[in-house]
């Protein structure tokens, strides 16, 4: 399926200016979430294709400071996910070790800060 890239840049009035350089299509929309729908008809007309025959990728062009903050937030989100995954693995390892050492599920739950049912799940794997 053919894919067209459409850039979306917010103008001073708050409207998003949409451009598909490949076809020379320019349009606008008030809402970014409607960008693909707004430009689909123009792309279909210019390309000679039916709307179901192509995909549209909308790429927002953000002001430099906003883009920098977005990238930082994304990077921190990835790090947070990795840290959360590591913490979950460590909790499971702790639960398995406590089980091997003979701790009761209620004791494990107290140490882990979870219910004894959750402690059982963590110890299982």
N, C-alpha and C positions, 0 to 999 in steps of 0.2 A: 504494500500500500504506500502510495506517495505521501510524503510528509512535507508540510510547508512550515517554515519558521516565521513567526510574526513577533516583531518587537513592540513593546508597549511602554510608552513614556508619558508620565503624568505632566500635563501642561499647566500653565499658571491658573487656568480657570477650574482646575480639578478634573477635567476630562482627560481620558487616556487616548493618546494618539497611537494608532495601530498601523504598522507598516510591514508589508511583505515585500522585501527588496527583490526577490526572485521574479515576482510578477508585476512589480510596480504598483501594488495595491496599497491605498491609504484609506483609513477609516478612523472612526473615533467611537468611544463609549464612555459612559459615566462610571460604570462599574467594571473593575478588572476581571471579576469572575464571569462576566458576560463577553469578554473580548473574543474568544474563539467563535461564539455564536454570531457576534456582530460582523465579523470579517468573513465568515464562511461563504456567504452569498457572492461577495465580490471575488473571492478566490475561485469559486466555482465558475463564475462568468469569465474571468480572465484566463483560466486554465482550460476551459472547455470540458471540465469534469463535473460529475454530479457530487453533491456534498458528501455522500457516503463513500466516495471513492478515494478520499484523502483524509489525512489527519492534520491537525493544526497544533503546533507547539508554540505557546505564548511565552515569550521571554521578557519579563519586566526589566526595564532599564531604570535603576534607582539612583537618586542623588548619591554622590560619593560617600558622604557620612552615613547615610542610611544603609548603603550596601556594605560598608565596613562593619557596622553594628550587626547586620544580618549574618555576615560571614563569621563574626566572633560568636554570636549566639549559636550558630550551627556547629562550630568547632567545639564549643563548651557542651553542647548537647551530646555530641559523639563521645566526648570524654566522660560525661556523666553516665551515659549508657554503659561504657566499658567499666567504670568504677562500680556501678550497680551490679553488673554481671559478675565482677570479681568478688564483691561482697556476698552475693548469693552463693557462689562456689565455696567461699570461706565458711559461710554459715552451715552449708551442707557437710563440709569436711569436719567442722566442729561437732555437729550433731552425730555424725558417724563415729567419731572418736569417743565422744561421751557415751554413746551406746556400747561401744566395745569395752569401755572402762566400767560398765555396769551401772551407769546413772539411770534413774527411772525417767520415764517420759515427762512426768511432772517437774522433776528437777531440771531436766533439759529445757523444758519450756520456760521455766523461771530464769535460767541463765541466758537463754537466747532471746528472752523477751517476747515469746510467742505462746500460743496455746499449746497444750500437750499434744493435741491432734496435729498441729502444724509441725511440732518437733518430731513426731512420728514420720510425717511425710519427708522432712528434711533428712532424717536418719536413713530413710529408705533409698534415697538416691538423688 
